[in-house]
Amino acid sequence: MMVLLRPDREDTTDRPVRQASPRSAVPAAPPSPSAPAWAVTPPAAPSVPPTPSAAAPGHCPATPATASQDLPARPPADVTWTVFHGVAEPASREHGPHREEADVHRCFSRTPTGALIAAWQIATRFVLADGWRRVVDEQVMPGPGRDAYAEQRRQVNTGEDTGGKGQLAAYAFASYTPDVATVQLVSRFAATGHLQVNTVTVVWSGGDWRLRLQPDGSISPSLQAVTSLAGFVPWGGV
């Protein structure tokens, strides 16, 4: 199943990972019917991560102007992990999600770290959530890809999977701007030890990050098997 589940097809050739320069930023594939980490004057007071400004009910809080726009070259701090349908998900007090509404966890910071967390969270929930239809409607960009995915997803029963779910093992940024982020997410499958890379794109739309699917409804333009985490930033909750 998508980012989280073993696909029926995968490119088993290790390929170099294209990463953006850490300073270049400004601000398992969805299921098909066959598949599913921002002049010093001593003594300085400890820094406190900026807290998103308050927002009206239903609206996402604004990202503080002081939030870092650097690509996270090490695992994001201020992260806690929870398990959602067998898959560990990261969440951050600074970067989100700041709104939890049933299966929809939304409102991520407009930062590289916010995009990173959003990419994994949405890519997990739009497949595994009982309320997947709401996740798709609210957190996936409209278009042919969303329509194709919804039709495919209706034919998939995720509840019977017994070991094919991958866990987040590492990440790398392929590109980032304040409007579009493309992140390579590495999943590890405990049953086999295999590592799989999906390239996930999220778009800033309507005040939040949203998942962009391929025209055929898949989450990634390609699946890549790798034998190590070289070139990636190791990160995971299990």
Disulfide bonds with the S-S distance in Angstrom:
Cys60-Cys107 2.00
